[in-house]
Amino acid sequence: MKKYLNTLIAIVIFAALWGGVTYYNKHKSKEEAATTEKPKELILPVKAEQVQSFTITPRDGEAFTCARDGKNWTITEPHPLPADQSAVNDYVGSLVGSAVNSVVDPHPSNLKDFGLDPPATTLKISTSGTPAQLTLLVGDSTPTGDAVYAQVAGNPRLITLPGYGKSTLEKTLFDLRDRRALTLEQDQIQRLEVTSGGKSFTVTKNPDGVWDLDLPPPVRADTFSVQNLMSAFQGLPMVSILQEDKKGADKYGFGHPTLTVKASTATGSQSIVVGKKDGSNYDAMNSALAPVFTIGSDFVARFQIDPATLRDKSYFSFSAFDAKNVDIATAKEHRVFEQQNFKWKQTEPSAKDETTEKMEDLLNALTDLRAASFPKASPGNLAAFGLNKPLYTLKVTFGDKNSTQLVTVGSANDHFYAARNTDALPGEVSKPNLDAIDKALGAL
């Protein structure tokens, strides 16, 4: 009995091993079949950098040609135009990546039913590889919409390409041209001159890399606000082309422009002149570019602002860590504080040590001093705001270069006003701001 039992166990073990080996071999065969699957047939089996030119001819429209000029692309026909390098490179990548989806009919008798007689789009491509020339005919989408009919000239086969190929391969001249309304690099702009509705203002980046606002007169600009204004240029597109030159362009309202923005860099400048409203857009032109075009209304709205919104509302821009000397004169007293080796001391009217915590309260109260509004004022008319006889004179020295910021505070008609020595126009400040300075000063 034991002999039969051992034999039975051996048979079970053998069967299990045999089953495992069989499963492994089948699984391995499937993997090998998958790895040896026939590669997709590419329409244009060359590298993207080997494509030298291509011509797109739509069924109903004008043909145009893009040609490689060194590392860049240009539009050469029907007339020379700068090309959108990114858009053209993406398009070429789509050309060399297009693969046959299926072969519908090796020898079709009727191409008209598939939108290929005549084709919706004809692509003629020249390369430095093999083939040197190729013409691809693109037809209609298949009934299910997941593919598009196509044919390679010289090969009778009716094939399909993936459905996305139709929108990817059928491009217009407008799709591939350089559509930037401003071709200066945004981060290189050093000066903006804006005129709208008879009012003008200018922002200029000074040698320290800080923006100044000239209303006139010149005042400090808020960096974040100016950067937000500059972002209007980031990729600013032409929405449409009205005409390819400026002949007779006065009909677009440029004689009495809605807005003019001149942007300048260290090497040149360009002016965008905005004319009349055109639907939801505006007619516009660039002094350095040939066409008349339209741009979005959001660009116009960005610049039609009260220039005062660009003013820097902060009176001090130091950090508590960088402060070295604080000199405060009020109607009651004059006090000076110095920081040495990260320790603060009062040096006037008497010498004594001060705690870091209390000095930070004073420094924070100073940096919190902000303009709540900017009253109408003329340069030099400080007496109207009580600044000829200031209630406070606040001076802070800070940083490795011992930079100094000096602010005076005055009062007129129960309102408080402040002006920095670098600004010709004052701003109104709140009494709670001044109370916070008094409180911090009294605690020292």
HELIX and SHEET records of a PDB file:
HELIX    1   1 LYS A    2  THR A   35  1                                  34    
HELIX    2   2 ALA A   48  GLN A   50  5                                   3    
HELIX    3   3 GLN A   85  GLY A   97  1                                  13    
HELIX    4   4 LYS A  112  PHE A  114  5                                   3    
HELIX    5   5 TYR A  164  LEU A  169  1                                   6    
HELIX    6   6 LEU A  173  LEU A  176  1                                   4    
HELIX    7   7 GLN A  186  GLN A  188  5                                   3    
HELIX    8   8 THR A  223  MET A  230  1                                   8    
HELIX    9   9 SER A  231  PHE A  233  5                                   3    
HELIX   10  10 ALA A  249  TYR A  252  5                                   4    
HELIX   11  11 SER A  297  PHE A  303  1                                   7    
HELIX   12  12 PRO A  307  LEU A  310  5                                   4    
HELIX   13  13 THR A  356  THR A  367  1                                  12    
HELIX   14  14 ALA A  383  PHE A  385  5                                   3    
HELIX   15  15 LYS A  431  GLY A  442  1                                  12    
SHEET    1   A 9 LEU A  81  PRO A  82  0                                        
SHEET    2   A 9 ASN A  72  GLU A  77 -1                                        
SHEET    3   A 9 PHE A  64  ASP A  69 -1                                        
SHEET    4   A 9 VAL A  51  PRO A  58 -1                                        
SHEET    5   A 9 THR A 121  THR A 127 -1                                        
SHEET    6   A 9 GLN A 133  SER A 141 -1                                        
SHEET    7   A 9 ALA A 147  VAL A 152 -1                                        
SHEET    8   A 9 LEU A 158  PRO A 162 -1                                        
SHEET    9   A 9 SER A 102  ASP A 105 -1                                        
SHEET    1   B 9 PRO A 218  ARG A 220  0                                        
SHEET    2   B 9 TRP A 211  ASP A 214 -1                                        
SHEET    3   B 9 LYS A 199  LYS A 205 -1                                        
SHEET    4   B 9 ARG A 191  SER A 196 -1                                        
SHEET    5   B 9 LEU A 259  SER A 264 -1                                        
SHEET    6   B 9 SER A 269  ASP A 278 -1                                        
SHEET    7   B 9 ASN A 281  ASN A 286 -1                                        
SHEET    8   B 9 VAL A 292  GLY A 296 -1                                        
SHEET    9   B 9 SER A 240  GLN A 243 -1                                        
SHEET    1   C 8 LYS A 352  GLU A 354  0                                        
SHEET    2   C 8 LYS A 343  GLU A 348 -1                                        
SHEET    3   C 8 HIS A 334  GLN A 340 -1                                        
SHEET    4   C 8 ALA A 323  THR A 330 -1                                        
SHEET    5   C 8 TYR A 392  PHE A 398 -1                                        
SHEET    6   C 8 SER A 403  ALA A 412 -1                                        
SHEET    7   C 8 HIS A 415  ARG A 420 -1                                        
SHEET    8   C 8 GLY A 427  VAL A 429 -1                                        
END                                                                             
